[in-house]
Amino acid sequence: MNRVALNMLTGDRAKFIGILVGLTFASLLITQQSAIYDGLLERSHASIGDVGVADIWVMDPMVDNIDDIKPMQDTVLDRVRSIPGVSWAMPMFRNFIRARLDDGSTQNCIVIGLDDTTLMGGPPELVRGRMEDLRRADGIIVDERDMTGKLAHPALHPGEARRPLAVGDTLELNDHRTVVVGVCRTNRSFMWNPFVYTTYDRARTWAPPQRKLLTYVIAKVRSGDDAQQVCERIHETTGMKAMTSAGFKKLTLDFIMLNTGIPINFKISMFLGFLVGAVISGQMFYNFTHDNLRHFGALKAMGAGNAMLMRMILLQALLVACLGYGLGVGIAALFGNLVGGSELAFLLSADRMVFSATVVLVIAAFSALISIRKVMLLEPAVVFRA
């Protein structure tokens, strides 16, 4: 009977393809939109993940995400270093400083200042140069994407391509001359501003004058101590907010979720994918079943029970669900591969693939259920009517 069910399904190719298209579209839209959504959320805290050496981040109590700049007094650093359980603590400067390009245009950069002695908290990967080169006069390390993009030299003549920024080139930051001494590779951030690394003292010199300039203190927990307990000690002693790297990522993520329209926009897109897929597949599957009522009636007249006919319809629904899901996820994965490395965020995780499969199965089950009732109420005598 399974073969009969499959032959009935594929016998009417137009309706079979119509059902398949509906489920494929639903799978594609849900998978693609959820992957872009996850990619954007991942980028929101990518800068925290780049500083893999830090167990704890210390910040102003009012900070609610990585790019919420609220500097502290420099004395916080020494107080953190004195806390039991802290192996080491280093200062970090992070703020927006305007760069002036050769053609007179400006570009806001995220300047990250690292401890002059240890250079802790630097970029996760160096493409050219060494971290020690930051100690050279006016030295900076620039992300490779920005050297060919936002910080590239302007074209000399109309129609020509922009010349990439290169090691040894100069860049003006807040009226200060800087020299590119290295190229790094960082994870793409939620912010679109170029990343520039330098030393802590130099970054403070370049920054606009203000009383407080210490943005973060990054710290390492002593072996054997609990990071959360150390965070509590830091907060009790300094009054500053102290969070583990995972906690800081969650704080940033929660801010994005609560204060932007990203979640609701993507949820609407995924709901529309579900709705369109359910409507198209449900309608086509119902029409398919209706057109095959005489065949189902003949099977009933030959002794097939309602349970057997139900299994046949569920088998048909399961087949198109698997095919539609596979096609949809395959197209979404191909799309993700094509946009990999671009500005578009895309993160296709196993959890999202399971979520997409569940949604497609729900749509297929819905399509089958609206058809099963008609078959259950079918009288075998229908096959003998003219």
C-alpha positions in Angstrom: 0.0 0.0 0.0 2.9 2.3 0.5 3.9 2.0 -3.1 0.3 2.8 -4.1 0.4 5.9 -1.9 3.6 7.1 -3.5 2.3 6.4 -7.0 -0.8 8.4 -6.2 1.3 11.3 -4.9 3.6 11.5 -7.9 1.0 10.6 -10.5 -0.4 14.1 -10.6 2.9 16.0 -11.2 1.4 19.5 -11.2 -0.1 19.1 -7.7 3.0 17.2 -6.4 5.3 20.0 -7.5 2.9 22.6 -6.1 2.9 20.9 -2.6 6.7 20.6 -2.9 7.2 24.3 -3.8 5.1 25.4 -0.9 7.1 23.4 1.6 10.4 24.3 0.0 9.6 28.0 0.2 8.6 27.7 3.8 11.8 25.8 4.7 13.9 28.2 2.7 12.5 31.4 4.2 12.4 30.1 7.8 16.0 28.7 7.6 17.4 31.7 5.8 15.8 34.4 8.0 16.6 32.5 11.3 20.3 32.1 10.1 20.6 35.8 9.3 18.9 36.6 12.7 21.4 34.4 14.5 24.3 35.9 12.5 23.3 39.4 13.6 23.0 38.4 17.2 26.4 36.7 17.1 28.0 39.8 15.7 26.5 41.9 18.5 29.0 40.4 20.9 31.8 39.4 18.5 34.2 41.9 20.0 33.9 40.3 23.4 34.8 36.9 21.9 37.8 38.4 20.2 39.3 39.1 23.6 39.6 35.4 24.5 42.2 35.9 27.2 39.8 37.8 29.5 37.6 35.9 32.0 36.1 39.0 33.5 35.2 42.4 32.2 34.9 45.4 34.7 32.9 48.4 33.6 30.7 51.3 34.7 27.5 50.1 36.4 25.4 51.7 33.7 27.0 50.0 30.7 24.5 47.7 28.9 26.4 46.6 25.8 30.0 46.4 24.5 29.6 49.6 22.5 28.0 51.6 25.3 31.0 53.8 26.2 31.0 55.0 29.8 34.6 55.5 31.0 35.8 55.0 34.6 38.5 56.5 36.7 42.0 55.0 36.3 42.1 54.1 40.0 39.6 51.3 39.3 42.4 49.3 37.7 44.6 49.1 40.8 41.6 48.3 43.0 40.6 45.3 40.7 44.2 44.1 40.8 44.0 43.9 44.6 40.9 41.7 44.6 41.5 38.1 45.8 41.2 35.6 43.0 42.4 38.1 40.3 45.4 36.7 38.5 46.0 39.8 36.4 44.0 42.9 35.3 44.8 45.2 32.4 43.3 48.4 31.1 41.4 48.7 27.9 40.5 51.8 26.0 37.6 51.5 23.6 36.0 54.6 22.0 35.1 56.2 18.7 37.7 58.5 17.2 37.3 60.2 13.8 39.8 59.4 11.0 40.5 61.8 8.2 41.2 60.3 4.8 43.3 61.6 2.0 40.4 63.2 0.2 39.2 65.1 3.3 36.4 62.8 4.1 36.1 61.4 7.6 35.3 58.0 9.1 34.5 57.1 12.7 36.8 54.3 13.9 36.5 52.1 17.0 40.0 52.6 18.5 41.0 49.9 21.0 43.9 50.8 23.3 45.8 47.8 24.8 48.1 47.8 27.9 51.4 49.2 26.8 53.5 46.5 28.6 51.6 43.3 27.9 49.4 44.2 24.9 46.7 42.0 26.4 43.3 42.0 24.6 44.6 42.4 21.1 43.1 41.1 17.9 42.5 37.3 17.7 44.6 36.9 14.5 47.4 38.9 12.9 47.8 38.7 9.1 50.9 41.0 8.9 53.2 42.4 11.4 53.6 41.6 15.1 51.8 42.8 18.2 55.1 44.3 19.5 55.1 46.6 16.5 52.4 48.6 18.3 55.2 50.0 20.5 56.7 51.8 17.5 56.1 55.5 17.3 52.4 56.2 16.4 51.8 52.6 15.5 48.4 51.1 14.8 47.1 47.8 13.6 44.1 47.9 11.3 41.5 45.2 10.3 42.2 43.8 6.9 38.6 44.4 5.7 38.8 48.1 6.5 42.2 48.5 4.7 40.5 47.6 1.5 37.2 49.1 2.4 36.3 52.1 4.5 39.9 53.2 5.2 41.2 52.6 1.6 42.9 55.5 -0.2 40.5 57.4 -2.5 40.9 56.8 -6.3 43.3 59.2 -8.0 41.1 59.5 -11.1 37.4 59.0 -11.7 36.5 55.4 -12.5 39.7 53.9 -10.9 39.5 51.5 -8.0 40.5 52.7 -4.5 44.0 51.8 -3.4 44.1 49.7 -0.2 45.7 51.0 2.9 49.1 49.3 3.3 51.6 48.7 6.1 53.7 51.8 6.3 50.9 54.2 5.2 49.8 57.0 7.5 46.3 57.7 8.8 45.1 60.8 10.7 43.2 60.1 13.8 41.7 63.2 15.6 44.5 65.4 14.1 47.2 62.9 15.1 49.5 61.2 12.6 49.5 57.4 12.9 51.4 54.7 11.0 50.0 51.3 10.0 52.4 48.7 11.4 50.2 45.6 11.1 47.1 44.0 9.7 44.7 41.9 11.8 41.6 39.8 11.2 38.7 40.2 13.6 35.2 38.7 13.7 32.7 41.0 12.1 31.0 43.3 14.6 27.4 44.5 14.8 28.8 48.0 14.3 30.1 48.9 10.8 33.0 51.1 12.0 36.6 50.2 11.2 38.7 48.6 14.1 42.0 50.2 14.9 44.3 48.9 17.6 47.0 50.8 19.4 48.6 51.1 22.9 46.5 52.4 25.9 48.5 55.5 26.6 48.6 56.5 22.9 44.9 56.0 22.6 44.3 58.3 25.6 46.4 60.9 23.9 44.4 60.7 20.7 41.0 60.7 22.4 39.1 64.0 22.9 39.9 65.5 26.3 37.8 64.3 29.1 38.2 63.5 32.8 37.7 59.7 32.6 39.2 57.5 29.8 39.4 54.0 31.2 36.7 52.1 29.3 37.1 48.5 30.5 39.3 46.5 32.8 39.9 43.0 31.5 41.0 40.4 34.1 42.0 36.8 34.4 40.8 34.6 37.3 43.4 32.9 39.4 43.4 29.1 38.9 41.1 27.4 41.3 38.9 30.4 41.9 35.3 30.8 40.7 34.8 33.6 38.2 31.4 34.5 39.4 32.5 34.9 43.0 35.5 37.0 41.9 33.0 39.2 39.9 31.0 39.7 43.1 34.1 40.6 45.1 35.1 43.2 42.5 31.6 44.7 42.6 31.5 44.9 46.3 35.0 46.5 46.5 34.9 48.9 43.6 31.2 49.5 43.0 31.7 48.8 39.3 29.9 46.2 37.3 32.0 43.0 36.9 30.8 40.2 34.5 32.2 37.1 33.0 32.8 37.1 29.3 29.7 34.9 28.9 27.7 37.2 31.1 28.8 40.3 29.2 27.8 38.6 25.9 24.4 37.9 27.3 24.0 41.5 28.5 24.9 42.8 25.0 22.5 40.3 23.4 19.7 41.2 25.8 20.1 44.9 24.9 19.8 44.1 21.2 16.8 42.0 21.8 15.0 44.5 23.9 16.0 47.8 22.2 16.0 47.1 18.5 13.4 46.0 16.0 15.6 43.0 14.9 13.7 40.2 16.7 10.2 41.3 15.7 11.2 41.9 12.1 12.7 38.5 11.7 9.9 36.8 13.6 7.4 38.4 11.2 9.4 37.1 8.2 9.5 33.6 9.6 5.8 33.7 10.4 5.0 34.7 6.9 7.1 31.8 5.6 5.1 29.5 7.8 1.8 31.0 6.8 2.5 31.0 3.0 3.9 27.4 3.2 0.9 26.2 5.2 -1.6 27.9 2.9 0.0 26.7 -0.4 0.7 23.2 0.8 -2.6 22.8 2.6 -4.6 23.9 -0.4 -2.7 21.8 -2.9 -2.7 18.7 -0.6 -6.4 19.1 -0.1 -7.1 19.4 -3.8 -4.8 16.4 -4.4 -6.8 14.3 -1.9 -10.1 15.5 -3.3 -9.1 14.5 -6.8 -8.2 11.0 -5.6 -11.3 10.3 -3.6 -12.5 7.7 -6.1 -9.2 5.9 -5.7 -9.5 6.0 -1.9 -13.1 4.8 -2.3 -11.9 1.9 -4.4 -9.4 0.9 -1.7 -12.1 1.1 0.9 -14.4 -1.1 -1.2 -11.5 -3.6 -1.4 -11.3 -3.8 2.4 -8.8 -1.1 3.3 -9.7 0.5 6.6 -9.5 4.1 7.8 -6.2 3.4 9.7 -4.5 2.2 6.5 -5.7 5.1 4.4 -4.6 7.5 7.2 -1.1 5.9 7.1 -1.0 6.4 3.3 -1.9 10.1 3.6 0.6 10.6 6.4 3.3 8.8 4.3 2.6 11.1 1.4 2.8 14.2 3.7 6.1 12.9 5.2 7.6 12.4 1.8 6.9 15.9 0.5 8.0 17.3 3.9 11.4 15.6 3.7 11.9 16.7 0.1 10.7 20.2 0.7 12.8 20.6 3.9 15.9 19.2 2.1 15.5 21.5 -0.9 14.8 24.6 1.3 17.8 24.0 3.7 20.0 23.2 0.7 19.2 26.4 -1.0 19.6 28.4 2.2 23.0 26.7 2.8 24.1 27.6 -0.7 23.0 31.2 -0.2 25.0 31.3 3.1 28.1 29.9 1.3 27.7 32.6 -1.5 27.5 35.5 1.0 30.2 34.1 3.3 32.7 36.9 4.1 30.3 39.6 3.1 28.6 42.3 5.2 25.5 40.1 5.4 25.4 38.1 8.6 24.6 34.4 8.2 25.0 31.7 10.9 23.3 28.4 10.1 23.4 26.3 13.3 22.1 22.7 14.0 19.5 24.1 16.3 18.0 26.3 13.5 18.0 23.3 11.1 16.0 21.3 13.7 13.7 24.2 14.2 13.1 24.5 10.4 12.5 20.8 10.2 9.9 20.9 13.0 8.1 23.8 11.3 8.0 22.0 8.0 6.7 18.8 9.6 4.0 20.9 11.3 2.9 22.3 8.0 2.9 18.9 6.4 0.9 17.5 9.3 -1.6 20.3 9.0 -1.9 19.7 5.3 -2.5 16.0 5.9 -5.1 16.5 8.7 -7.3 18.7 6.6 -7.4 15.9 4.0 -7.7 12.9 6.3 -11.1 14.0 7.6 -12.6 13.9 4.1 -11.2 10.4 3.5 -12.4 9.1 6.8 -16.0 10.2 6.0 -15.8 8.7 2.5 -18.3 6.0 1.6 -16.9 3.1 -0.5 -20.0 3.3 -2.8 -18.6 6.5 -4.3 -16.5 4.4 -6.6 -19.6 2.9 -8.2 -21.2 6.2 -9.0 -21.2 7.6 -12.5 
